[in-house]
Amino acid sequence: MSDQKGSAYGTPASDTSFRRNYDLDEYAQKAKEREAAQKEEAKARYEAKLAGKKYYKPMTGDETHTRARREVIDLEANIGRTMLVPAGAGVGKRGRGAGFYCSACDLTFKDNIQWVEHVNSMQHLRAIGETGEVRKAGAEEVHQRVIKVWERLQERKRTDTTTLKERIEMREEEAAKEREARRIKRQEELARRRAEKDTAEKVKVEYGDDVRIEGEHDEDDMLAAMGITGFKTSKKR
C-alpha cells in the first residue's frame, strides 16, 4: 500500500489543494493602475482647490443629458429603523454611515437638506453618468407633452365623475370627438383618392385626336406598325 496521498480521482492532492490560486502579477498590475488613478484624482483635486474651483469627475463621453427625476425622494424611509454601521463611520462624510447614503459617490449625509442638495449637485450628476445639461425640447415634443398632460387631467376628471348628468355630458363629448375623428379620416381618404386620380391623369398620353392611357393600346400600335390593320374580312356583303 502506497503512503502517497491522492484524491478520489487518482490525482495527487495536498491539504491546501482546495484553495483558489491567484495570479499575483495580475493583481499587482491592477493595484498599480488603481494607485495611478488615485494619484491622478488627488492631483486634479489639489489643482482645482488651488484655482478656487470645485472638483468634478472627468467626463468619458458616454454621459447622457440630465432629465427630470422620475422617482420621489423618500426622506422618511429610514424612520424607526435600526442600522448597523462600522465603528469609524461617524467621522466625516466619506463611506457608509448612519444617515442618507449615496452609493454612487460613497458619501453619507446626516440631514435631509444636505442630501437633497447633493442629489441635485454636479458632483452627483457626473457620478451617475449625466452631463448636468438639459436637452432643449422641440415644439413637437412640447406639443405632445401638453397633450399627454391634458389627457391625464381628463382621465382624472372622468374618474372623479359621479352624477348622471356629468356622465351624459362626458359621453356626448366622447361621441363628438369620435365623429370629428371619422370626419378627418374621410377627408384624408378623399384627398388620397383625389391625389391618385390626378396621378392617373398625368400618365395619359395623347395620340392625335385620340387620348389613351399609356400602355393600354400597345398591342394595336404594334399591329399598325406591322401593317396589320385588323382581322376583319374585306369581302363586300
Secondary structure, DSSP 4 states (H G I P E B T S, - for coil): -----B-TTSSB--TTTTSPPP-HHHHHHHHHHHHHHHHHHHHHHHHHHHTT----PPP-S--B------S---TTTTTT------TTTTSSSBSS-SSEEETTTTEEESSHHHHHHHHTSHHHHHHTTB-S-PPPP-HHHHHHHHHHHHHHHHHHHHHH--SHHHHHHHHHHHHHHHHHHHHHHHHHHHHHHHHHHHHHHHHEEEETTEEEETTTTHHHHHHHHTT---S------
